Amino acid sequence: MKTSMARTPLGKALAKARIDLDESLADMAAKLSISLRGRD
């Protein structure tokens, strides 16, 4: 799916923000799973 938004500065900013959000969520999930495993 091609989006013309990706060509605009706003689209690029949104894409970057979304990537940053995904990365931080993955990081939080990893830390959470590690801490949950550590309790056993």
PyMOL Python script that loads the backbone (N, CA, C, O; Angstrom):
from pymol import cmd

cmd.read_pdbstr("""\
ATOM      1  N   MET A   1       0.835  -1.203   0.000  1.00  0.00           N
ATOM      2  CA  MET A   1       0.000   0.000   0.000  1.00  0.00           C
ATOM      3  C   MET A   1       0.869   1.252   0.000  1.00  0.00           C
ATOM      4  O   MET A   1       1.589   1.520   0.961  1.00  0.00           O
ATOM      5  N   LYS A   2       0.793   2.011  -1.086  1.00  0.00           N
ATOM      6  CA  LYS A   2       1.578   3.240  -1.167  1.00  0.00           C
ATOM      7  C   LYS A   2       0.800   4.394  -0.557  1.00  0.00           C
ATOM      8  O   LYS A   2      -0.405   4.530  -0.772  1.00  0.00           O
ATOM      9  N   THR A   3       1.498   5.219   0.204  1.00  0.00           N
ATOM     10  CA  THR A   3       0.850   6.397   0.771  1.00  0.00           C
ATOM     11  C   THR A   3       1.606   7.637   0.337  1.00  0.00           C
ATOM     12  O   THR A   3       2.830   7.702   0.453  1.00  0.00           O
ATOM     13  N   SER A   4       0.870   8.623  -0.167  1.00  0.00           N
ATOM     14  CA  SER A   4       1.511   9.867  -0.593  1.00  0.00           C
ATOM     15  C   SER A   4       1.981  10.662   0.620  1.00  0.00           C
ATOM     16  O   SER A   4       2.856  11.521   0.515  1.00  0.00           O
ATOM     17  N   MET A   5       1.381  10.359   1.777  1.00  0.00           N
ATOM     18  CA  MET A   5       1.755  11.060   3.011  1.00  0.00           C
ATOM     19  C   MET A   5       3.233  10.902   3.339  1.00  0.00           C
ATOM     20  O   MET A   5       3.844  11.800   3.919  1.00  0.00           O
ATOM     21  N   ALA A   6       3.806   9.767   2.969  1.00  0.00           N
ATOM     22  CA  ALA A   6       5.201   9.492   3.303  1.00  0.00           C
ATOM     23  C   ALA A   6       6.139  10.515   2.669  1.00  0.00           C
ATOM     24  O   ALA A   6       7.271  10.685   3.122  1.00  0.00           O
ATOM     25  N   ARG A   7       5.672  11.198   1.621  1.00  0.00           N
ATOM     26  CA  ARG A   7       6.520  12.177   0.939  1.00  0.00           C
ATOM     27  C   ARG A   7       6.517  13.524   1.646  1.00  0.00           C
ATOM     28  O   ARG A   7       7.428  14.327   1.444  1.00  0.00           O
ATOM     29  N   THR A   8       5.525  13.781   2.458  1.00  0.00           N
ATOM     30  CA  THR A   8       5.429  15.073   3.139  1.00  0.00           C
ATOM     31  C   THR A   8       6.211  15.045   4.444  1.00  0.00           C
ATOM     32  O   THR A   8       6.388  13.983   5.041  1.00  0.00           O
ATOM     33  N   PRO A   9       6.686  16.221   4.894  1.00  0.00           N
ATOM     34  CA  PRO A   9       7.407  16.294   6.179  1.00  0.00           C
ATOM     35  C   PRO A   9       6.567  15.734   7.326  1.00  0.00           C
ATOM     36  O   PRO A   9       7.088  15.038   8.197  1.00  0.00           O
ATOM     37  N   LEU A  10       5.278  16.034   7.326  1.00  0.00           N
ATOM     38  CA  LEU A  10       4.402  15.539   8.387  1.00  0.00           C
ATOM     39  C   LEU A  10       4.318  14.017   8.340  1.00  0.00           C
ATOM     40  O   LEU A  10       4.363  13.346   9.370  1.00  0.00           O
ATOM     41  N   GLY A  11       4.195  13.491   7.132  1.00  0.00           N
ATOM     42  CA  GLY A  11       4.129  12.038   6.975  1.00  0.00           C
ATOM     43  C   GLY A  11       5.393  11.365   7.472  1.00  0.00           C
ATOM     44  O   GLY A  11       5.339  10.327   8.131  1.00  0.00           O
ATOM     45  N   LYS A  12       6.542  11.970   7.147  1.00  0.00           N
ATOM     46  CA  LYS A  12       7.824  11.422   7.601  1.00  0.00           C
ATOM     47  C   LYS A  12       7.914  11.474   9.118  1.00  0.00           C
ATOM     48  O   LYS A  12       8.376  10.524   9.750  1.00  0.00           O
ATOM     49  N   ALA A  13       7.470  12.591   9.705  1.00  0.00           N
ATOM     50  CA  ALA A  13       7.511  12.747  11.161  1.00  0.00           C
ATOM     51  C   ALA A  13       6.608  11.710  11.831  1.00  0.00           C
ATOM     52  O   ALA A  13       6.975  11.112  12.843  1.00  0.00           O
ATOM     53  N   LEU A  14       5.431  11.509  11.254  1.00  0.00           N
ATOM     54  CA  LEU A  14       4.502  10.528  11.810  1.00  0.00           C
ATOM     55  C   LEU A  14       5.066   9.117  11.707  1.00  0.00           C
ATOM     56  O   LEU A  14       4.933   8.319  12.635  1.00  0.00           O
ATOM     57  N   ALA A  15       5.694   8.816  10.578  1.00  0.00           N
ATOM     58  CA  ALA A  15       6.276   7.490  10.391  1.00  0.00           C
ATOM     59  C   ALA A  15       7.388   7.256  11.407  1.00  0.00           C
ATOM     60  O   ALA A  15       7.488   6.177  11.991  1.00  0.00           O
ATOM     61  N   LYS A  16       8.227   8.278  11.615  1.00  0.00           N
ATOM     62  CA  LYS A  16       9.326   8.158  12.576  1.00  0.00           C
ATOM     63  C   LYS A  16       8.771   7.996  13.988  1.00  0.00           C
ATOM     64  O   LYS A  16       9.265   7.176  14.763  1.00  0.00           O
ATOM     65  N   ALA A  17       7.744   8.776  14.321  1.00  0.00           N
ATOM     66  CA  ALA A  17       7.141   8.691  15.650  1.00  0.00           C
ATOM     67  C   ALA A  17       6.552   7.297  15.869  1.00  0.00           C
ATOM     68  O   ALA A  17       6.635   6.739  16.963  1.00  0.00           O
ATOM     69  N   ARG A  18       5.961   6.749  14.819  1.00  0.00           N
ATOM     70  CA  ARG A  18       5.357   5.424  14.927  1.00  0.00           C
ATOM     71  C   ARG A  18       6.426   4.360  15.137  1.00  0.00           C
ATOM     72  O   ARG A  18       6.241   3.431  15.923  1.00  0.00           O
ATOM     73  N   ILE A  19       7.544   4.500  14.432  1.00  0.00           N
ATOM     74  CA  ILE A  19       8.655   3.555  14.598  1.00  0.00           C
ATOM     75  C   ILE A  19       9.220   3.659  16.016  1.00  0.00           C
ATOM     76  O   ILE A  19       9.489   2.647  16.663  1.00  0.00           O
ATOM     77  N   ASP A  20       9.398   4.907  16.492  1.00  0.00           N
ATOM     78  CA  ASP A  20       9.919   5.116  17.849  1.00  0.00           C
ATOM     79  C   ASP A  20       8.978   4.497  18.875  1.00  0.00           C
ATOM     80  O   ASP A  20       9.424   3.883  19.844  1.00  0.00           O
ATOM     81  N   LEU A  21       7.664   4.661  18.655  1.00  0.00           N
ATOM     82  CA  LEU A  21       6.671   4.117  19.576  1.00  0.00           C
ATOM     83  C   LEU A  21       6.733   2.592  19.578  1.00  0.00           C
ATOM     84  O   LEU A  21       6.714   1.961  20.634  1.00  0.00           O
ATOM     85  N   ASP A  22       6.806   2.010  18.383  1.00  0.00           N
ATOM     86  CA  ASP A  22       6.900   0.551  18.284  1.00  0.00           C
ATOM     87  C   ASP A  22       8.133   0.030  19.015  1.00  0.00           C
ATOM     88  O   ASP A  22       8.072  -0.980  19.716  1.00  0.00           O
ATOM     89  N   GLU A  23       9.259   0.737  18.842  1.00  0.00           N
ATOM     90  CA  GLU A  23      10.503   0.303  19.479  1.00  0.00           C
ATOM     91  C   GLU A  23      10.406   0.408  20.999  1.00  0.00           C
ATOM     92  O   GLU A  23      10.857  -0.484  21.717  1.00  0.00           O
ATOM     93  N   SER A  24       9.814   1.505  21.488  1.00  0.00           N
ATOM     94  CA  SER A  24       9.719   1.667  22.939  1.00  0.00           C
ATOM     95  C   SER A  24       8.740   0.651  23.536  1.00  0.00           C
ATOM     96  O   SER A  24       8.950   0.155  24.642  1.00  0.00           O
ATOM     97  N   LEU A  25       7.677   0.349  22.800  1.00  0.00           N
ATOM     98  CA  LEU A  25       6.728  -0.658  23.280  1.00  0.00           C
ATOM     99  C   LEU A  25       7.376  -2.037  23.320  1.00  0.00           C
ATOM    100  O   LEU A  25       7.165  -2.803  24.260  1.00  0.00           O
ATOM    101  N   ALA A  26       8.160  -2.347  22.298  1.00  0.00           N
ATOM    102  CA  ALA A  26       8.853  -3.635  22.260  1.00  0.00           C
ATOM    103  C   ALA A  26       9.859  -3.718  23.405  1.00  0.00           C
ATOM    104  O   ALA A  26      10.026  -4.768  24.026  1.00  0.00           O
ATOM    105  N   ASP A  27      10.527  -2.593  23.676  1.00  0.00           N
ATOM    106  CA  ASP A  27      11.505  -2.549  24.760  1.00  0.00           C
ATOM    107  C   ASP A  27      10.814  -2.766  26.103  1.00  0.00           C
ATOM    108  O   ASP A  27      11.294  -3.526  26.945  1.00  0.00           O
ATOM    109  N   MET A  28       9.674  -2.086  26.295  1.00  0.00           N
ATOM    110  CA  MET A  28       8.928  -2.239  27.544  1.00  0.00           C
ATOM    111  C   MET A  28       8.434  -3.676  27.701  1.00  0.00           C
ATOM    112  O   MET A  28       8.488  -4.238  28.795  1.00  0.00           O
ATOM    113  N   ALA A  29       7.959  -4.263  26.619  1.00  0.00           N
ATOM    114  CA  ALA A  29       7.463  -5.640  26.663  1.00  0.00           C
ATOM    115  C   ALA A  29       8.590  -6.606  27.012  1.00  0.00           C
ATOM    116  O   ALA A  29       8.396  -7.551  27.776  1.00  0.00           O
ATOM    117  N   ALA A  30       9.762  -6.360  26.447  1.00  0.00           N
ATOM    118  CA  ALA A  30      10.911  -7.219  26.734  1.00  0.00           C
ATOM    119  C   ALA A  30      11.297  -7.114  28.207  1.00  0.00           C
ATOM    120  O   ALA A  30      11.544  -8.126  28.864  1.00  0.00           O
ATOM    121  N   LYS A  31      11.347  -5.890  28.720  1.00  0.00           N
ATOM    122  CA  LYS A  31      11.705  -5.695  30.130  1.00  0.00           C
ATOM    123  C   LYS A  31      10.668  -6.341  31.038  1.00  0.00           C
ATOM    124  O   LYS A  31      11.008  -6.941  32.058  1.00  0.00           O
ATOM    125  N   LEU A  32       9.397  -6.212  30.655  1.00  0.00           N
ATOM    126  CA  LEU A  32       8.325  -6.788  31.457  1.00  0.00           C
ATOM    127  C   LEU A  32       8.437  -8.307  31.484  1.00  0.00           C
ATOM    128  O   LEU A  32       8.315  -8.920  32.544  1.00  0.00           O
ATOM    129  N   SER A  33       8.668  -8.914  30.325  1.00  0.00           N
ATOM    130  CA  SER A  33       8.770 -10.378  30.276  1.00  0.00           C
ATOM    131  C   SER A  33       9.989 -10.863  31.055  1.00  0.00           C
ATOM    132  O   SER A  33       9.940 -11.913  31.695  1.00  0.00           O
ATOM    133  N   ILE A  34      11.078 -10.105  31.003  1.00  0.00           N
ATOM    134  CA  ILE A  34      12.281 -10.473  31.760  1.00  0.00           C
ATOM    135  C   ILE A  34      11.992 -10.401  33.265  1.00  0.00           C
ATOM    136  O   ILE A  34      12.377 -11.291  34.022  1.00  0.00           O
ATOM    137  N   SER A  35      11.311  -9.329  33.686  1.00  0.00           N
ATOM    138  CA  SER A  35      11.029  -9.181  35.114  1.00  0.00           C
ATOM    139  C   SER A  35      10.034 -10.245  35.582  1.00  0.00           C
ATOM    140  O   SER A  35      10.124 -10.722  36.714  1.00  0.00           O
ATOM    141  N   LEU A  36       9.095 -10.615  34.724  1.00  0.00           N
ATOM    142  CA  LEU A  36       8.137 -11.661  35.080  1.00  0.00           C
ATOM    143  C   LEU A  36       8.833 -13.010  35.199  1.00  0.00           C
ATOM    144  O   LEU A  36       8.523 -13.793  36.096  1.00  0.00           O
ATOM    145  N   ARG A  37       9.774 -13.284  34.297  1.00  0.00           N
ATOM    146  CA  ARG A  37      10.518 -14.532  34.354  1.00  0.00           C
ATOM    147  C   ARG A  37      11.416 -14.569  35.581  1.00  0.00           C
ATOM    148  O   ARG A  37      11.626 -15.624  36.179  1.00  0.00           O
ATOM    149  N   GLY A  38      11.941 -13.413  35.948  1.00  0.00           N
ATOM    150  CA  GLY A  38      12.848 -13.333  37.085  1.00  0.00           C
ATOM    151  C   GLY A  38      12.169 -13.660  38.403  1.00  0.00           C
ATOM    152  O   GLY A  38      12.838 -14.009  39.376  1.00  0.00           O
ATOM    153  N   ARG A  39      10.841 -13.550  38.447  1.00  0.00           N
ATOM    154  CA  ARG A  39      10.118 -13.803  39.696  1.00  0.00           C
ATOM    155  C   ARG A  39      10.003 -15.282  40.012  1.00  0.00           C
ATOM    156  O   ARG A  39       9.867 -15.661  41.175  1.00  0.00           O
ATOM    157  N   ASP A  40      10.056 -16.118  38.990  1.00  0.00           N
ATOM    158  CA  ASP A  40       9.870 -17.564  39.212  1.00  0.00           C
ATOM    159  C   ASP A  40      10.905 -18.142  40.154  1.00  0.00           C
ATOM    160  O   ASP A  40      10.882 -19.339  40.439  1.00  0.00           O
TER     161      ASP A  40
END
""", "prot")
cmd.dss("prot")
cmd.show_as("cartoon", "prot")
cmd.util.cbc("prot")
cmd.orient("prot")
